[in-house]
Every structure is written in C-alpha cells, then in structure tokens.
Amino acid sequence: MNDDTLDSSAQANGGITPPWAGLRVAVIVPCYNEEIAIPKVIADFRAALPDATIYVYDNNSRDRTMEVARAAGAVVRCERLQGKGQVVRRMFADIEADAYVLVDGDDTYDAAASPEMLRLLVEEQLDMVNGARTTAIEAAYRRGHRFGNALLTGMVANVFGSRITDMLSGYRVFSRRFVKSFPALASGFETETEFTVHALELRMPLAEVSIAYKDRPAGSVSKLRTYTDGFRILRMIIILVKEERPLQFFTLLAAILMIFGIGLGIPVVLEFLRTGLVPRLPSAVLATGFVLLSFLSLTCGLILDSVSRQRREMKRLAYLSIPAVASKP
C-alpha cells in the first residue's frame, strides 16, 4: 500500500492514521436487482473507507446492477448459483484480503459505521464484528421481522451462547481467519445464521456494535420472503443443532419418544397388574417400540457427540492455522 493511499485513509479519519492502514480491506457486496441502491452504497463506502477495494457480486440480476456498479468504480463479478449463501461462498473463496466488510447492497446500512467496526476488529484482534440494527423507522424494520429475528436469535443463544443480539444482520466485518475457515454451506439468507454459529461454536473473539438502519430507497424492493426465508432459517438452526450439538438434539428426541412410550405403556401395565392379562397387545408393542427408539436415539447422540467433538477440533486447528488480523507498521 503506497503513501497516497495511507494519506487518503488518514484524511478520511480526521487526519489520524487508522489502525487498519497498511492492511488489505475488501468491502464485499452481494447484489440482486439493486440498480437503484448500489451506486450510493459504493459512494458511501468509498468515502468511509477510501483505501478499501469494493467488490460487487451480482446474482443474476435482471436490471442494470452490474453496469451501474461498474460505472460507480466497483470491481464487479457474477455468481450464477442463485441465493445469498451461494454468493457469500464465492466471495469468500475468490477475494484475498486481511479484513472483509460484508454489507447488503440495498442502502439500508450506515457506511459511516464501518471505520469503527474495523478499528475494533484490528485493535482488539477480533474475528467478527456484528452490526446490530437500531431504527425508529417502522417500514425499515417491521415488527414481524423484529419478532422473528428475536425469536430465532434467542433459539441460537440458548444452544450456542448469547454473545450476539442481532443474528440476522447483513452488516459485518470479518478477519481473514474467519473468512478462510468458514464452511459456507448455506444457499440463501440463512447464511447469517451460519456466520453466527461458526463464530460461537469456535469461541472466536467477537464484538457487536449498534448501527443505524434505514428503509430502502424509493423504487427498491426487498428480496426477503418473510415466511419462506424464516422457515429456511429455522430449518438451518435445527440442522446446525443436530450437527454441532448432537447429544442435546438426540437426548431431546429420546425424551419425547420415552414420554410417548410411557404414556402408551402405563395403561397396559396397570391392566396386567390388575388381571394378569395383556388385552391391548398393539398398544404394548407400540409402547415397547417407542421405548426402544428412545434408547437408540440416546445412543446415537452419545456416538455423534464424539464425532462432533473431533470435527470441532479439526475446524479449530484449521482456524488457528491462519494468522490473526493485526495492524501493520
């Protein structure tokens, strides 16, 4: 990085050289039909982080997103597989940087918050800084979305830890070691859930800051399908609990099966104790089946818990093989 770039970075931060000066910073923006919003997103982040490279990844837009993003000065690329998770996977694989600023291309997040998020990442050697949305604009963050976010975030917090309050935020800053160790298995909006669980599961150093959130510009349309994407996120949470916490998952399943087995079996046992007969043979067989399945589920949980621990150790070693972010002299 040359002296002119360092000078422009210092000018953007009130004449003070920022702690990320000398680092490669990439602003990565997944986009789908954001012709209206993307020029301002690029301009705002260019002003906030003049030394960063801005990448716009188009996801089969039917409008002029690619043309206007290129005209605004961004590096524009395309991902043909549809879905935000698909775009994130491609961005994380392609782009080489020391720090990554991920933001949606809908101009709802405050670019001016990115220097503070980067400062925290570098000075405290964090791996993720999450932007927790705050707004008084009802149209920007509807009550239904707030409730759904709180519900899903609470479910993850109860299982993996409560260090994040806005799990579904699309504005985050990552270290290189986070990005290059992230499995990126999701295909859609559930990728934000995957970010959070990955950080919590590996006990990464992270932080969360409040950021201003506003409604979309006029003419821009949200791509979020409230119920469809909500159920996809819920399904992702269940899958992640099964994969990362199999003992808890299968113990709960075993408890449910045991309750059904006991509920069906008690009348049969009481009848046998009273008469010495088993007139409800189908109920007896079904109760026995539920109890056996309960023990089988618990056994699966115990075995898979050992497998999950080994996988977690391997992921931790892969994560530690990448140097932590640090300011350069």
MARPA-852743 format. One record per residue (C-alpha): residue in three letters; residue number from 0; x, y, z. Coordinates in nm, 3 decimals, decimal comma. Layout:
BEGIN
<pt 'ALA'; NUM; <X; Y; Z>>
...
//
This chain:
BEGIN
<pt 'MET'; 0; <0,000; 0,000; 0,000>>
<pt 'ASN'; 1; <0,152; 0,334; -0,109>>
<pt 'ASP'; 2; <0,183; 0,662; 0,079>>
<pt 'ASP'; 3; <-0,102; 0,825; -0,118>>
<pt 'THR'; 4; <-0,341; 0,553; -0,002>>
<pt 'LEU'; 5; <-0,229; 0,595; 0,358>>
<pt 'ASP'; 6; <-0,277; 0,972; 0,327>>
<pt 'SER'; 7; <-0,631; 0,932; 0,188>>
<pt 'SER'; 8; <-0,714; 0,692; 0,470>>
<pt 'ALA'; 9; <-0,584; 0,937; 0,728>>
<pt 'GLN'; 10; <-0,779; 1,224; 0,572>>
<pt 'ALA'; 11; <-1,100; 1,021; 0,591>>
<pt 'ASN'; 12; <-1,038; 0,967; 0,963>>
<pt 'GLY'; 13; <-0,975; 1,324; 1,067>>
<pt 'GLY'; 14; <-0,602; 1,325; 0,989>>
<pt 'ILE'; 15; <-0,531; 1,027; 1,216>>
<pt 'THR'; 16; <-0,384; 0,717; 1,056>>
<pt 'PRO'; 17; <-0,634; 0,436; 1,127>>
<pt 'PRO'; 18; <-0,518; 0,107; 1,283>>
<pt 'TRP'; 19; <-0,601; -0,082; 0,962>>
<pt 'ALA'; 20; <-0,369; 0,134; 0,750>>
<pt 'GLY'; 21; <-0,141; -0,100; 0,555>>
<pt 'LEU'; 22; <-0,394; -0,382; 0,561>>
<pt 'ARG'; 23; <-0,588; -0,504; 0,259>>
<pt 'VAL'; 24; <-0,952; -0,419; 0,324>>
<pt 'ALA'; 25; <-1,226; -0,556; 0,099>>
<pt 'VAL'; 26; <-1,583; -0,429; 0,102>>
<pt 'ILE'; 27; <-1,791; -0,715; -0,037>>
<pt 'VAL'; 28; <-2,146; -0,652; -0,154>>
<pt 'PRO'; 29; <-2,382; -0,930; -0,269>>
<pt 'CYS'; 30; <-2,644; -0,788; -0,507>>
<pt 'TYR'; 31; <-2,963; -0,893; -0,678>>
<pt 'ASN'; 32; <-3,162; -0,630; -0,870>>
<pt 'GLU'; 33; <-3,014; -0,333; -0,681>>
<pt 'GLU'; 34; <-2,972; -0,089; -0,972>>
<pt 'ILE'; 35; <-3,127; 0,193; -0,772>>
<pt 'ALA'; 36; <-2,941; 0,147; -0,443>>
<pt 'ILE'; 37; <-2,595; 0,021; -0,536>>
<pt 'PRO'; 38; <-2,438; 0,347; -0,664>>
<pt 'LYS'; 39; <-2,495; 0,518; -0,329>>
<pt 'VAL'; 40; <-2,368; 0,213; -0,137>>
<pt 'ILE'; 41; <-2,045; 0,225; -0,336>>
<pt 'ALA'; 42; <-2,009; 0,602; -0,298>>
<pt 'ASP'; 43; <-2,071; 0,590; 0,080>>
<pt 'PHE'; 44; <-1,817; 0,314; 0,140>>
<pt 'ARG'; 45; <-1,567; 0,483; -0,091>>
<pt 'ALA'; 46; <-1,595; 0,790; 0,134>>
<pt 'ALA'; 47; <-1,582; 0,594; 0,460>>
<pt 'LEU'; 48; <-1,301; 0,357; 0,357>>
<pt 'PRO'; 49; <-1,105; 0,522; 0,074>>
<pt 'ASP'; 50; <-0,827; 0,263; 0,092>>
<pt 'ALA'; 51; <-1,060; -0,036; 0,054>>
<pt 'THR'; 52; <-1,139; -0,228; -0,262>>
<pt 'ILE'; 53; <-1,513; -0,255; -0,322>>
<pt 'TYR'; 54; <-1,638; -0,578; -0,478>>
<pt 'VAL'; 55; <-1,994; -0,615; -0,605>>
<pt 'TYR'; 56; <-2,106; -0,971; -0,679>>
<pt 'ASP'; 57; <-2,415; -0,979; -0,895>>
<pt 'ASN'; 58; <-2,651; -1,274; -0,854>>
<pt 'ASN'; 59; <-2,830; -1,295; -1,191>>
<pt 'SER'; 60; <-2,989; -0,951; -1,169>>
<pt 'ARG'; 61; <-3,246; -0,868; -1,437>>
<pt 'ASP'; 62; <-3,177; -0,495; -1,419>>
<pt 'ARG'; 63; <-2,863; -0,286; -1,475>>
<pt 'THR'; 64; <-2,698; -0,361; -1,140>>
<pt 'MET'; 65; <-2,369; -0,472; -1,296>>
<pt 'GLU'; 66; <-2,343; -0,174; -1,530>>
<pt 'VAL'; 67; <-2,414; 0,093; -1,268>>
<pt 'ALA'; 68; <-2,186; -0,075; -1,010>>
<pt 'ARG'; 69; <-1,901; -0,085; -1,261>>
<pt 'ALA'; 70; <-1,962; 0,277; -1,355>>
<pt 'ALA'; 71; <-1,950; 0,370; -0,984>>
<pt 'GLY'; 72; <-1,600; 0,225; -0,959>>
<pt 'ALA'; 73; <-1,656; -0,117; -0,800>>
<pt 'VAL'; 74; <-1,492; -0,442; -0,904>>
<pt 'VAL'; 75; <-1,790; -0,632; -1,045>>
<pt 'ARG'; 76; <-1,819; -1,009; -1,065>>
<pt 'CYS'; 77; <-2,105; -1,254; -1,112>>
<pt 'GLU'; 78; <-2,226; -1,567; -0,932>>
<pt 'ARG'; 79; <-2,471; -1,778; -1,134>>
<pt 'LEU'; 80; <-2,595; -2,002; -0,850>>
<pt 'GLN'; 81; <-2,896; -1,823; -0,703>>
<pt 'GLY'; 82; <-2,904; -1,729; -0,335>>
<pt 'LYS'; 83; <-2,714; -1,505; -0,094>>
<pt 'GLY'; 84; <-2,534; -1,801; 0,060>>
<pt 'GLN'; 85; <-2,407; -1,902; -0,284>>
<pt 'VAL'; 86; <-2,272; -1,550; -0,338>>
<pt 'VAL'; 87; <-2,104; -1,542; 0,004>>
<pt 'ARG'; 88; <-1,934; -1,875; -0,068>>
<pt 'ARG'; 89; <-1,796; -1,741; -0,394>>
<pt 'MET'; 90; <-1,682; -1,409; -0,245>>
<pt 'PHE'; 91; <-1,505; -1,575; 0,045>>
<pt 'ALA'; 92; <-1,328; -1,815; -0,192>>
<pt 'ASP'; 93; <-1,224; -1,556; -0,452>>
<pt 'ILE'; 94; <-1,122; -1,247; -0,258>>
<pt 'GLU'; 95; <-0,789; -1,220; -0,080>>
<pt 'ALA'; 96; <-0,775; -0,957; 0,196>>
<pt 'ASP'; 97; <-0,680; -0,903; 0,559>>
<pt 'ALA'; 98; <-1,022; -0,770; 0,663>>
<pt 'TYR'; 99; <-1,362; -0,802; 0,497>>
<pt 'VAL'; 100; <-1,661; -0,569; 0,529>>
<pt 'LEU'; 101; <-1,977; -0,754; 0,425>>
<pt 'VAL'; 102; <-2,282; -0,537; 0,358>>
<pt 'ASP'; 103; <-2,607; -0,577; 0,167>>
<pt 'GLY'; 104; <-2,643; -0,372; -0,150>>
<pt 'ASP'; 105; <-2,980; -0,220; -0,058>>
<pt 'ASP'; 106; <-2,850; 0,102; 0,105>>
<pt 'THR'; 107; <-3,012; 0,028; 0,442>>
<pt 'TYR'; 108; <-2,689; 0,013; 0,646>>
<pt 'ASP'; 109; <-2,476; 0,307; 0,757>>
<pt 'ALA'; 110; <-2,139; 0,306; 0,580>>
<pt 'ALA'; 111; <-2,004; 0,559; 0,832>>
<pt 'ALA'; 112; <-2,006; 0,284; 1,098>>
<pt 'SER'; 113; <-1,751; 0,073; 0,912>>
<pt 'PRO'; 114; <-1,435; 0,255; 1,034>>
<pt 'GLU'; 115; <-1,533; 0,195; 1,397>>
<pt 'MET'; 116; <-1,611; -0,170; 1,322>>
<pt 'LEU'; 117; <-1,273; -0,209; 1,151>>
<pt 'ARG'; 118; <-1,098; -0,036; 1,440>>
<pt 'LEU'; 119; <-1,247; -0,284; 1,685>>
<pt 'LEU'; 120; <-1,152; -0,577; 1,463>>
<pt 'VAL'; 121; <-0,788; -0,470; 1,436>>
<pt 'GLU'; 122; <-0,715; -0,317; 1,777>>
<pt 'GLU'; 123; <-0,882; -0,596; 1,973>>
<pt 'GLN'; 124; <-0,777; -0,869; 1,726>>
<pt 'LEU'; 125; <-1,133; -0,989; 1,677>>
<pt 'ASP'; 126; <-1,264; -1,224; 1,411>>
<pt 'MET'; 127; <-1,613; -1,081; 1,368>>
<pt 'VAL'; 128; <-1,781; -0,750; 1,444>>
<pt 'ASN'; 129; <-2,158; -0,763; 1,402>>
<pt 'GLY'; 130; <-2,369; -0,459; 1,323>>
<pt 'ALA'; 131; <-2,681; -0,472; 1,541>>
<pt 'ARG'; 132; <-2,960; -0,274; 1,375>>
<pt 'THR'; 133; <-3,130; 0,014; 1,554>>
<pt 'THR'; 134; <-3,402; 0,226; 1,395>>
<pt 'ALA'; 135; <-3,724; 0,408; 1,473>>
<pt 'ILE'; 136; <-3,845; 0,370; 1,115>>
<pt 'GLU'; 137; <-4,126; 0,114; 1,122>>
<pt 'ALA'; 138; <-4,112; 0,047; 0,747>>
<pt 'ALA'; 139; <-3,740; -0,028; 0,760>>
<pt 'TYR'; 140; <-3,761; -0,293; 1,031>>
<pt 'ARG'; 141; <-4,116; -0,417; 1,066>>
<pt 'ARG'; 142; <-4,246; -0,560; 1,393>>
<pt 'GLY'; 143; <-4,289; -0,904; 1,241>>
<pt 'HIS'; 144; <-3,927; -0,906; 1,130>>
<pt 'ARG'; 145; <-3,812; -0,783; 1,473>>
<pt 'PHE'; 146; <-4,010; -1,058; 1,646>>
<pt 'GLY'; 147; <-3,883; -1,326; 1,409>>
<pt 'ASN'; 148; <-3,524; -1,209; 1,449>>
<pt 'ALA'; 149; <-3,553; -1,203; 1,829>>
<pt 'LEU'; 150; <-3,711; -1,549; 1,833>>
<pt 'LEU'; 151; <-3,451; -1,709; 1,607>>
<pt 'THR'; 152; <-3,162; -1,526; 1,776>>
<pt 'GLY'; 153; <-3,291; -1,646; 2,115>>
<pt 'MET'; 154; <-3,303; -2,006; 1,994>>
<pt 'VAL'; 155; <-2,940; -1,990; 1,882>>
<pt 'ALA'; 156; <-2,838; -1,811; 2,202>>
<pt 'ASN'; 157; <-2,991; -2,083; 2,419>>
<pt 'VAL'; 158; <-2,787; -2,352; 2,244>>
<pt 'PHE'; 159; <-2,461; -2,186; 2,135>>
<pt 'GLY'; 160; <-2,425; -1,880; 2,359>>
<pt 'SER'; 161; <-2,573; -1,532; 2,386>>
<pt 'ARG'; 162; <-2,297; -1,304; 2,256>>
<pt 'ILE'; 163; <-2,497; -1,179; 1,954>>
<pt 'THR'; 164; <-2,829; -0,992; 1,975>>
<pt 'ASP'; 165; <-2,897; -0,940; 1,603>>
<pt 'MET'; 166; <-2,814; -1,271; 1,440>>
<pt 'LEU'; 167; <-2,970; -1,183; 1,103>>
<pt 'SER'; 168; <-2,784; -0,857; 1,042>>
<pt 'GLY'; 169; <-2,637; -0,826; 0,692>>
<pt 'TYR'; 170; <-2,360; -0,589; 0,803>>
<pt 'ARG'; 171; <-2,047; -0,748; 0,946>>
<pt 'VAL'; 172; <-1,670; -0,714; 0,948>>
<pt 'PHE'; 173; <-1,461; -1,031; 0,938>>
<pt 'SER'; 174; <-1,097; -1,122; 0,979>>
<pt 'ARG'; 175; <-0,919; -1,328; 0,717>>
<pt 'ARG'; 176; <-0,902; -1,627; 0,954>>
<pt 'PHE'; 177; <-1,282; -1,620; 0,989>>
<pt 'VAL'; 178; <-1,343; -1,599; 0,615>>
<pt 'LYS'; 179; <-1,096; -1,867; 0,514>>
<pt 'SER'; 180; <-1,212; -2,111; 0,783>>
<pt 'PHE'; 181; <-1,584; -2,058; 0,721>>
<pt 'PRO'; 182; <-1,752; -2,365; 0,560>>
<pt 'ALA'; 183; <-2,023; -2,164; 0,377>>
<pt 'LEU'; 184; <-2,279; -2,443; 0,336>>
<pt 'ALA'; 185; <-2,597; -2,233; 0,327>>
<pt 'SER'; 186; <-2,752; -2,128; -0,002>>
<pt 'GLY'; 187; <-2,985; -1,840; 0,095>>
<pt 'PHE'; 188; <-3,047; -1,584; 0,369>>
<pt 'GLU'; 189; <-2,973; -1,848; 0,632>>
<pt 'THR'; 190; <-2,604; -1,777; 0,574>>
<pt 'GLU'; 191; <-2,619; -1,512; 0,852>>
<pt 'THR'; 192; <-2,720; -1,786; 1,096>>
<pt 'GLU'; 193; <-2,423; -1,988; 0,978>>
<pt 'PHE'; 194; <-2,190; -1,691; 1,042>>
<pt 'THR'; 195; <-2,310; -1,660; 1,399>>
<pt 'VAL'; 196; <-2,297; -2,030; 1,484>>
<pt 'HIS'; 197; <-1,950; -2,066; 1,329>>
<pt 'ALA'; 198; <-1,815; -1,784; 1,548>>
<pt 'LEU'; 199; <-1,988; -1,904; 1,864>>
<pt 'GLU'; 200; <-1,902; -2,270; 1,813>>
<pt 'LEU'; 201; <-1,528; -2,199; 1,778>>
<pt 'ARG'; 202; <-1,543; -1,941; 2,060>>
<pt 'MET'; 203; <-1,394; -1,672; 1,837>>
<pt 'PRO'; 204; <-1,329; -1,325; 1,978>>
<pt 'LEU'; 205; <-1,612; -1,107; 1,853>>
<pt 'ALA'; 206; <-1,798; -0,785; 1,923>>
<pt 'GLU'; 207; <-2,126; -0,623; 1,835>>
<pt 'VAL'; 208; <-2,192; -0,253; 1,776>>
<pt 'SER'; 209; <-2,518; -0,066; 1,726>>
<pt 'ILE'; 210; <-2,559; 0,075; 1,377>>
<pt 'ALA'; 211; <-2,825; 0,294; 1,222>>
<pt 'TYR'; 212; <-3,068; 0,113; 0,994>>
<pt 'LYS'; 213; <-3,295; 0,284; 0,742>>
<pt 'ASP'; 214; <-3,556; 0,189; 0,486>>
<pt 'ARG'; 215; <-3,475; 0,118; 0,123>>
<pt 'PRO'; 216; <-3,459; 0,398; -0,134>>
<pt 'ALA'; 217; <-3,776; 0,461; -0,334>>
<pt 'GLY'; 218; <-3,824; 0,207; -0,611>>
<pt 'SER'; 219; <-3,607; -0,058; -0,446>>
<pt 'VAL'; 220; <-3,777; -0,384; -0,347>>
<pt 'SER'; 221; <-3,678; -0,625; -0,069>>
<pt 'LYS'; 222; <-3,582; -0,978; -0,173>>
<pt 'LEU'; 223; <-3,661; -1,124; 0,170>>
<pt 'ARG'; 224; <-3,962; -1,358; 0,172>>
<pt 'THR'; 225; <-4,072; -1,331; 0,533>>
<pt 'TYR'; 226; <-4,227; -1,674; 0,591>>
<pt 'THR'; 227; <-4,034; -1,879; 0,336>>
<pt 'ASP'; 228; <-3,695; -1,747; 0,443>>
<pt 'GLY'; 229; <-3,798; -1,758; 0,809>>
<pt 'PHE'; 230; <-3,870; -2,129; 0,783>>
<pt 'ARG'; 231; <-3,544; -2,184; 0,595>>
<pt 'ILE'; 232; <-3,355; -2,012; 0,876>>
<pt 'LEU'; 233; <-3,541; -2,222; 1,134>>
<pt 'ARG'; 234; <-3,451; -2,536; 0,941>>
<pt 'MET'; 235; <-3,086; -2,425; 0,931>>
<pt 'ILE'; 236; <-3,087; -2,376; 1,310>>
<pt 'ILE'; 237; <-3,226; -2,728; 1,360>>
<pt 'ILE'; 238; <-2,965; -2,873; 1,125>>
<pt 'LEU'; 239; <-2,683; -2,687; 1,299>>
<pt 'VAL'; 240; <-2,803; -2,804; 1,641>>
<pt 'LYS'; 241; <-2,811; -3,162; 1,512>>
<pt 'GLU'; 242; <-2,464; -3,131; 1,359>>
<pt 'GLU'; 243; <-2,291; -2,929; 1,632>>
<pt 'ARG'; 244; <-2,485; -3,037; 1,944>>
<pt 'PRO'; 245; <-2,597; -3,393; 1,862>>
<pt 'LEU'; 246; <-2,616; -3,506; 2,226>>
<pt 'GLN'; 247; <-2,862; -3,228; 2,310>>
<pt 'PHE'; 248; <-3,062; -3,288; 1,992>>
<pt 'PHE'; 249; <-3,092; -3,665; 2,027>>
<pt 'THR'; 250; <-3,144; -3,650; 2,405>>
<pt 'LEU'; 251; <-3,445; -3,425; 2,347>>
<pt 'LEU'; 252; <-3,571; -3,665; 2,079>>
<pt 'ALA'; 253; <-3,516; -3,957; 2,316>>
<pt 'ALA'; 254; <-3,712; -3,780; 2,591>>
<pt 'ILE'; 255; <-4,007; -3,720; 2,355>>
<pt 'LEU'; 256; <-4,008; -4,084; 2,243>>
<pt 'MET'; 257; <-3,985; -4,204; 2,604>>
<pt 'ILE'; 258; <-4,284; -3,987; 2,704>>
<pt 'PHE'; 259; <-4,492; -4,142; 2,425>>
<pt 'GLY'; 260; <-4,375; -4,490; 2,523>>
<pt 'ILE'; 261; <-4,458; -4,444; 2,890>>
<pt 'GLY'; 262; <-4,790; -4,280; 2,807>>
<pt 'LEU'; 263; <-4,894; -4,577; 2,595>>
<pt 'GLY'; 264; <-4,744; -4,834; 2,831>>
<pt 'ILE'; 265; <-4,888; -4,727; 3,167>>
<pt 'PRO'; 266; <-5,247; -4,843; 3,094>>
<pt 'VAL'; 267; <-5,113; -5,176; 2,965>>
<pt 'VAL'; 268; <-4,900; -5,231; 3,275>>
<pt 'LEU'; 269; <-5,183; -5,134; 3,511>>
<pt 'GLU'; 270; <-5,419; -5,374; 3,333>>
<pt 'PHE'; 271; <-5,161; -5,653; 3,357>>
<pt 'LEU'; 272; <-5,107; -5,591; 3,729>>
<pt 'ARG'; 273; <-5,483; -5,597; 3,787>>
<pt 'THR'; 274; <-5,580; -5,900; 3,575>>
<pt 'GLY'; 275; <-5,258; -6,072; 3,472>>
<pt 'LEU'; 276; <-5,364; -6,025; 3,106>>
<pt 'VAL'; 277; <-5,243; -5,804; 2,821>>
<pt 'PRO'; 278; <-5,559; -5,737; 2,619>>
<pt 'ARG'; 279; <-5,411; -5,429; 2,447>>
<pt 'LEU'; 280; <-5,132; -5,606; 2,261>>
<pt 'PRO'; 281; <-5,094; -5,342; 1,985>>
<pt 'SER'; 282; <-5,054; -5,071; 2,250>>
<pt 'ALA'; 283; <-4,797; -5,284; 2,432>>
<pt 'VAL'; 284; <-4,597; -5,339; 2,113>>
<pt 'LEU'; 285; <-4,614; -4,973; 2,019>>
<pt 'ALA'; 286; <-4,507; -4,861; 2,369>>
<pt 'THR'; 287; <-4,214; -5,105; 2,356>>
<pt 'GLY'; 288; <-4,116; -4,967; 2,016>>
<pt 'PHE'; 289; <-4,117; -4,608; 2,141>>
<pt 'VAL'; 290; <-3,900; -4,700; 2,441>>
<pt 'LEU'; 291; <-3,652; -4,890; 2,223>>
<pt 'LEU'; 292; <-3,635; -4,597; 1,980>>
<pt 'SER'; 293; <-3,573; -4,367; 2,276>>
<pt 'PHE'; 294; <-3,270; -4,567; 2,387>>
<pt 'LEU'; 295; <-3,150; -4,590; 2,026>>
<pt 'SER'; 296; <-3,176; -4,211; 1,988>>
<pt 'LEU'; 297; <-2,977; -4,157; 2,307>>
<pt 'THR'; 298; <-2,709; -4,398; 2,184>>
<pt 'CYS'; 299; <-2,687; -4,212; 1,852>>
<pt 'GLY'; 300; <-2,646; -3,886; 2,042>>
<pt 'LEU'; 301; <-2,359; -4,023; 2,250>>
<pt 'ILE'; 302; <-2,175; -4,158; 1,945>>
<pt 'LEU'; 303; <-2,230; -3,849; 1,731>>
<pt 'ASP'; 304; <-2,122; -3,623; 2,017>>
<pt 'SER'; 305; <-1,773; -3,779; 1,997>>
<pt 'VAL'; 306; <-1,772; -3,734; 1,619>>
<pt 'SER'; 307; <-1,884; -3,371; 1,655>>
<pt 'ARG'; 308; <-1,606; -3,304; 1,906>>
<pt 'GLN'; 309; <-1,346; -3,434; 1,661>>
<pt 'ARG'; 310; <-1,492; -3,219; 1,382>>
<pt 'ARG'; 311; <-1,484; -2,916; 1,611>>
<pt 'GLU'; 312; <-1,118; -2,983; 1,692>>
<pt 'MET'; 313; <-1,033; -3,006; 1,322>>
<pt 'LYS'; 314; <-1,218; -2,681; 1,247>>
<pt 'ARG'; 315; <-1,036; -2,513; 1,535>>
<pt 'LEU'; 316; <-0,699; -2,626; 1,404>>
<pt 'ALA'; 317; <-0,787; -2,502; 1,053>>
<pt 'TYR'; 318; <-0,890; -2,168; 1,204>>
<pt 'LEU'; 319; <-0,569; -2,138; 1,406>>
<pt 'SER'; 320; <-0,354; -2,213; 1,101>>
<pt 'ILE'; 321; <-0,443; -1,865; 0,965>>
<pt 'PRO'; 322; <-0,271; -1,564; 1,130>>
<pt 'ALA'; 323; <-0,483; -1,324; 1,332>>
<pt 'VAL'; 324; <-0,552; -0,976; 1,198>>
<pt 'ALA'; 325; <-0,308; -0,714; 1,324>>
<pt 'SER'; 326; <-0,215; -0,361; 1,228>>
<pt 'LYS'; 327; <0,096; -0,324; 1,014>>
<pt 'PRO'; 328; <0,377; -0,081; 1,094>>
//
